[in-house]
Amino acid sequence: MARVRLHVELLDLSQNALAVIYAACRQCYSSGFSGQIFKEGINNAKNQEEFVKQIVSSGHESPLEHVKFTFAIEGVSRTLTHQLVRHRVASYSQQSQRYVKASDFDYIIPPSIEADKEMKKIYLNTMQEIQKSYNCLLSALGEKGKKGEVANQDARFVLPQASETKIVVTMNCRELMHFFKDRCCTRAQWEIRALAEDMLKICKEKLPAVFNNSGAKCVALGYCPEGIKFTCKRYPLKEEVLGGAKYAKTKESG
């Protein structure tokens, strides 16, 4: 058993990602054939990048669905993946607690608990007790002739949400932008926010024309839509921005 940390790697990115988005975008506005547009533009990355930036900033996002990122993720809890899989337009392949025995499971510790000596002690003791119970159940099930995944599938019911899991995630660019809007926000749970921030760093590095201005909703909007109760004050409130614009427009027309 050990405390583990988040680790994210990019497994795959659609080939010629920028050129594919460019050709798909241009097809919407051209009488020509996207196959030819792709061939003609493949060696002109600068023009493609500027065009894609304009398309993204205009809100025309459907062409982004043709390009996908695949990530390998480890050092995360089942608490995180229960949230992650709520993002529907994605593909997931997660480590199974039925086929992978957890006789020495690793776990994640929330920072608020890790920072407190007494709470951390309680937490670690709980993990150890759960491990003992799990192993005892496996042994007892084995004595009744239930072994392998047959035993694992029942013993796993005592495992905590803190137990570490590994998962492969594939999302297209449009869904990634939506994911970052929700999960990079300071209101998001700390663990999935850390994951989103690491994924965003990779996306910005690999495809800046699409992701340079991605992040929490406030980044694109220029204001916080969460209201006074939940704002982190990084950006002004929606009412302050839009109310001020409305006032200025009224004053101008008057």
WOBELJO-V678286 format. One record per backbone hydrogen bond with DSSP energy under -1.0 kcal/mol. NH is the residue of the N-H (numbers start at 1). CO is the residue of the C=O. If there is no record, write none. Layout:
BEGIN
nh: {NH/NH}
co: {CO/CO}
END
This chain:
BEGIN
nh: {4/7/9/11/12/14/20/21/22/23/24/25/26/27/29/37/38/39/40/41/42/44/48/49/50/51/52/53/54/55/56/57/58/59/60/61/64/65/66/67/69/70/71/72/73/74/76/78/79/81/82/84/85/86/87/88/90/91/93/95/100/105/107/108/113/114/115/116/120/121/122/123/124/125/126/127/128/129/130/131/132/133/134/135/136/137/138/139/140/141/142/143/145/146/150/152/153/155/156/157/158/159/163/164/165/167/168/169/170/171/173/173/176/177/178/179/180/181/182/183/184/188/193/194/195/196/197/198/199/200/201/202/203/204/205/206/207/210/211/212/214/217/219/221/222/224/231/238/241/242/243/244/245/246/247/248/249/250/251/252/253/254}
co: {107/74/72/70/70/68/16/17/18/19/20/21/22/23/26/33/34/35/36/37/38/41/44/45/46/47/48/49/50/51/52/53/54/56/55/59/61/62/63/64/171/12/169/9/167/7/165/161/161/77/78/80/81/83/84/86/88/170/168/166/96/102/2/162/110/110/111/113/116/117/118/119/120/121/122/123/124/125/126/127/128/129/130/131/132/133/134/135/136/137/138/139/142/141/147/148/149/151/152/154/155/156/160/106/76/73/93/71/91/69/64/67/172/173/174/175/176/177/178/179/180/185/189/190/191/192/193/194/195/196/197/198/199/200/201/202/203/207/207/208/211/181/216/217/218/236/227/224/237/238/239/240/241/242/243/244/245/246/247/248/249/250}
END
